[in-house]
């Protein structure tokens, strides 16, 4: 997949295009992208997606903007997995925010040589959100390209949307989030050095660097971890501000991996959240915290056993490799 940080095409090749934020790349997004890819194949041209960075709501009202489901890197990874040929990252700044809807369409047509455009039926664009499908269709007819609208994807009467995913995650409803996403919700990042407290209390953790300033979920979770140089692994994860040991309010993602011993600093991991065990709590002392972590790890192992997943993908069970994780 080719990535461009501008509304410019290097080769002037016509493209089939869609535009949006694509936060989470959920099943509604995937249905739209699947239709886009079909249209591109039918016409023998590349598929292209225009996304905005930062999210427009982060630009206009940063304190009120919704929590991101995916960092920019995660979003690009997910778009690549779907099979998109090109992504254009449009820098959303004050100048772009003032662009009229007709000027935006003109830029797509002239700079990206669009031949086909697919947008959601409720998509709005341009200064003051003045642009809609009707305007896009009118200008498309004048300039000689095709535009189509995609209707919402519904599950039990609920629209598949980034808002629905956020609500499910905030409520700890991991299966509901998975239904809208078509996969477990995940966070990706590199393993970095921590304060080594987990190792001191007997539960070493892999600390995953997050790009999310405000993650859309918090608590203690059953997780599956994948990476380029390790087999799929299972673990118990804490995602929160660690109120027992810190008061800075910064969210941290830590995973105690079951039955695993390896040096994984610097590796890029994807952490999939399968089940929520409990909310984050503040304990009176480290002894109480350690006892609770032991219970969380036991409950995590039980969850995998009850769901028949402990030995999936060749991962050893309780009697397999026993050692600490070389992270923190």
Long-range contacts (C-beta under 8 A, 24 or more apart in sequence): 1-76, 1-79, 1-80, 1-84, 1-85, 1-86, 1-87, 2-85, 2-86, 2-87, 3-76, 3-86, 3-87, 3-89, 4-86, 4-87, 4-88, 4-89, 5-88, 5-89, 5-91, 6-88, 6-89, 6-90, 6-91, 7-50, 7-88, 7-90, 7-107, 7-108, 7-111, 7-112, 8-88, 8-111, 8-112, 9-111, 9-112, 9-113, 12-113, 13-45, 13-46, 13-113, 14-43, 14-45, 14-113, 14-114, 14-115, 15-40, 15-45, 15-46, 15-47, 15-48, 15-85, 15-86, 15-112, 15-113, 15-114, 15-115, 15-116, 16-40, 16-43, 16-45, 16-46, 16-47, 16-48, 16-114, 16-115, 16-116, 16-117, 16-118, 17-47, 17-48, 17-49, 17-50, 17-108, 17-112, 17-114, 17-116, 17-117, 17-118, 18-48, 18-49, 18-50, 18-117, 18-118, 18-119, 19-49, 19-50, 19-51, 19-108, 19-117, 19-119, 19-123, 19-125, 20-49, 20-50, 20-51, 20-119, 20-120, 20-123, 21-51, 21-52, 21-55, 21-56, 21-162, 22-49, 22-51, 22-75, 22-79, 23-55, 23-68, 23-69, 23-70, 23-75, 23-162, 24-69, 24-70, 24-162, 24-165, 24-181, 25-70, 25-75, 25-78, 25-79, 25-82, 25-181, 26-160, 26-161, 26-162, 26-164, 26-165, 26-180, 26-181, 26-182, 27-153, 27-155, 27-160, 27-180, 27-181, 27-182, 28-120, 28-152, 28-153, 28-159, 28-160, 28-161, 28-180, 30-82, 30-182, 31-150, 31-153, 32-118, 32-120, 32-150, 33-79, 33-82, 33-83, 33-84, 34-82, 35-118, 35-150, 36-84, 36-118, 37-82, 37-83, 37-84, 39-116, 39-118, 39-148, 40-85, 40-116, 43-115, 43-116, 45-115, 45-116, 46-85, 46-86, 47-83, 47-84, 47-85, 47-86, 48-84, 48-85, 48-86, 48-87, 48-88, 48-112, 48-114, 49-79, 49-84, 49-86, 49-87, 49-88, 50-87, 50-88, 50-90, 50-108, 50-112, 51-75, 51-87, 51-88, 51-89, 51-90, 52-89, 52-90, 52-92, 53-89, 53-90, 53-91, 53-92, 54-92, 55-92, 56-92, 56-97, 59-92, 59-93, 59-97, 60-97, 66-162, 66-163, 66-166, 66-216, 67-166, 67-212, 67-214, 67-215, 67-216, 68-212, 68-213, 68-214, 68-216, 69-162, 69-165, 69-166, 69-169, 69-185, 69-216, 71-188, 71-210, 71-211, 71-212, 72-211, 73-188, 73-211, 74-186, 74-187, 74-188, 74-211, 77-188, 88-112, 97-127, 98-127, 99-126, 99-127, 100-126, 100-127, 100-130, 100-131, 101-125, 101-126, 101-127, 101-130, 101-131, 101-132, 101-135, 102-126, 102-131, 102-135, 102-139, 104-131, 105-131, 105-135, 105-136, 105-139, 105-140, 106-139, 106-143, 109-139, 109-143, 109-145, 114-145, 115-145, 115-146, 116-145, 116-146, 116-147, 116-148, 117-145, 117-146, 117-147, 117-148, 118-147, 118-148, 118-149, 118-150, 119-147, 119-148, 119-149, 119-150, 120-149, 120-150, 120-152, 121-149, 121-150, 121-151, 121-152, 122-152, 155-179, 155-180, 165-216, 166-216, 169-216, 169-217, 169-273, 170-216, 170-217, 172-217, 172-219, 172-276, 172-279, 174-221, 174-273, 174-274, 174-275, 174-276, 183-272, 184-224, 184-272, 184-273, 184-274, 185-217, 185-272, 185-273, 186-270, 186-271, 186-272, 186-273, 187-212, 187-215, 187-239, 187-253, 187-270, 187-271, 187-273, 188-268, 188-269, 188-270, 188-271, 189-253, 189-268, 189-269, 189-271, 190-266, 190-267, 190-268, 190-269, 191-264, 191-265, 191-266, 191-267, 191-269, 191-327, 192-265, 193-265, 193-327, 193-328, 194-252, 194-254, 194-327, 194-328, 195-245, 195-328, 196-328, 197-245, 197-328, 198-254, 198-256, 198-328, 199-324, 199-328, 201-286, 201-289, 201-290, 201-293, 202-290, 203-256, 203-290, 203-293, 203-294, 203-297, 204-256, 204-324, 204-325, 204-326, 204-327, 204-328, 205-238, 205-254, 205-255, 205-256, 205-325, 205-327, 205-328, 206-235, 206-254, 206-255, 206-257, 206-264, 206-269, 206-325, 206-327, 206-328, 207-252, 207-253, 207-254, 207-327, 207-328, 208-253, 208-254, 208-255, 208-269, 208-271, 210-251, 210-252, 210-253, 212-251, 214-251, 215-239, 215-251, 215-253, 217-273, 217-276, 218-251, 218-279, 218-280, 219-276, 219-277, 219-278, 219-279, 219-280, 220-276, 220-277, 220-278, 220-279, 220-280, 220-296, 221-273, 221-274, 221-275, 221-276, 221-277, 222-273, 222-274, 222-275, 222-276, 222-277, 222-299, 222-300, 222-303, 222-304, 223-255, 223-271, 223-272, 223-273, 223-274, 224-271, 224-272, 224-274, 225-255, 225-257, 225-269, 225-270, 225-271, 225-272, 226-269, 226-270, 226-272, 227-264, 227-267, 227-268, 227-269, 227-270, 228-267, 228-268, 229-264, 229-267, 230-260, 230-262, 230-264, 230-267, 230-269, 231-313, 231-314, 231-315, 232-312, 232-313, 232-315, 233-257, 233-258, 233-260, 233-315, 234-258, 234-300, 234-304, 234-309, 234-310, 234-315, 235-260, 235-300, 236-277, 236-293, 236-296, 236-297, 236-299, 236-300, 237-271, 237-273, 238-280, 239-280, 240-280, 241-280, 242-280, 243-280, 243-281, 243-282, 244-281, 244-282, 244-283, 244-286, 244-289, 245-286, 245-289, 254-328, 256-293, 256-297, 256-325, 257-325, 258-297, 258-300, 258-301, 258-304, 259-315, 259-316, 259-317, 259-318, 259-320, 259-321, 259-322, 259-323, 260-321, 260-323, 260-325, 261-321, 261-323, 261-324, 261-325, 261-326, 262-325, 262-326, 263-326, 264-325, 264-326, 264-327, 265-326, 265-327, 274-303, 275-303, 277-303
